[in-house]
Amino acid sequence: MSFTAFQFHPQIQTAITHSGYTSPTPIQQQSIPPVLAGRDLLGLAQTGTGKTAAFVLPILQRLHSGPQGNIRALIIAPTRELAEQTHTYIGKMAEHTHLRSIVIYGGVSKQTQIKNIRKGADIVVACPGRLLDLTNEKAIDLSTVEMLILDEADHMFDHGFLPDIRRILSKLPRKRQTLVFSATMPKEIRSLAEDVLVNPATVQIDHTKPTAAISHSFYQVEQKNKATLLKKILQGKEITTAIVFTRTKHKAKNLALLLQKTGCKATSLQGNLSQQKRQLALEGFKSGTYNVLVATDIAARGIDVSGISHVINFDMPATAETYTHRTGRTGRASCTGAAFTFATADDYKMTKALERSLGKKLVYKKESSLQGVPQAFRGKQRTTTILQDR
């Protein structure tokens, strides 16, 4: 199937062609027709499968005709990085149209955002907190919204945004098209979806399991030996770019500094950084200035960087869903990737949960010393193995 089958407006199709898109991914193939038809939609798919295009392209098609300058589509995202990336993607796909997007989130000047709102926009991409502030201050009018998109809805629940979401919903027209996209579907999000969606089309693309394009290896290692193991792994030639996930902001910062001292081109991305420094870190990682990004779960979603060869869980994630999101930063866009996870004795319950998520029993392989990554678990192998630190 080709993108031409959707019969997008020539100005939109030009952007699609220039972006090198030929065939839609499964989530795009199944979501775009009902969205174009005006139906509400619940889209469930793994991270990295093309959900952004699945809603941005039909939004542009539907808004291409009609009044200009009023806010007709509202996209709500859980993180600044995801909001910024969605806004940038809209700009790319709408380059040849008259449609204009603005982005709203905290950590930057509110007055600049208000000025952008006053200039007029067709699409707003926003994080809940700042958007709610601006609506309460009557700095933004949402009464003309025709389409509402909740992106990464489960992550908004994780961040405690659901009360803000419901307040925002109360300020929107009741008659609208609503799309809810999520990689996982806990009961709280399913309840929200049932409340806001009317006779929705449901698209479900293996959303509960990590993508098959990723190999999964586990290392059983004492806490004190994690940094040593990480340094040895990063010395491997197979590691071209990697995201290293830690549990805390403080650890992300210190681990990045430690890696820098060993000559590694590493930087950190965590919540204590200003928005400007967060953007500089992410842009440096995208451009190749850094090839290792040490991050908290702020980077588990919405970090769309192509060609990430490895994800390394320095600290075990708190849930199987978070594991799916973290590892989904690699193996994107039909590429293969590898996920390495460091497990201590305290992580036993989580490793059992991951066994259930991966659908296979974790195999333990004894290693006499930390000699880096065994050849058997490099490259495109599709194994799930725990390596023990002795």
VENLIN-V499687 format. One line per field, one symbol per residue. ss: DSSP state (H for helix, E for strand, L for the rest). psi: psi as a letter, one per 40 degrees, with the letter a starting at -180 (. if undefined). Layout:
BEGIN
ss = ???
psi = ???
END
This chain:
BEGIN
ss = LLHHHHLLLHHHHHHHHHLLLLLLLHHHHHHHHHHHLLLLEEEEELLLLLHHHHHHHHHHHHHLLLLLLLLLEEEEELLHHHHHHHHHHHHHHLLLLLLLEEEELLLLLHHHHHHHHHHLLLEEEEEHHHHHHHHHLLLLLLLLLLEEEELLHHHHHHLLLHHHHHHHHLLLLLLLEEEEEELLLLHHHHHHHHHHLLLLEEEEELLLLLLLLEEEEEEELLHHHHHHHHHHHHLLLLLLLEEEELLLHHHHHHHHHHHHHLLLLEEEELLLLLHHHHHHHHHHHHHLLLLEEEELHHHLLLLLLLLLLEEEELLLLLLHHHHHHHHLLLLLLLLLEEEEEEELHHHHHHHHHHHHHHLLLLEEEEELLLLLLLHHHLLLLLLEEEEEEL
psi = hidedefiidddddddddeehchiidddddddddddeeiihhhhiiieefddddddddddddediaiieihehhhhididdddddddddddddedeieihiiihiieihdddddddddehidhhhiidddddddddefehheeehdhhhhifddddddefeddddddddeeiidhihhhhhidigidddddddddeihfiihhhgfeeiiieehihhhhhiideeddddddddeeidegdiihhhididddddddddddddeehgiiihieeiiddddddddddddeediehhhiaedeeiegghiehdihhgdhhididdddddddeeififeiiiihhhhhideeddddddddddefihhhhhhhdigfahideeibeigihihhhh.
END
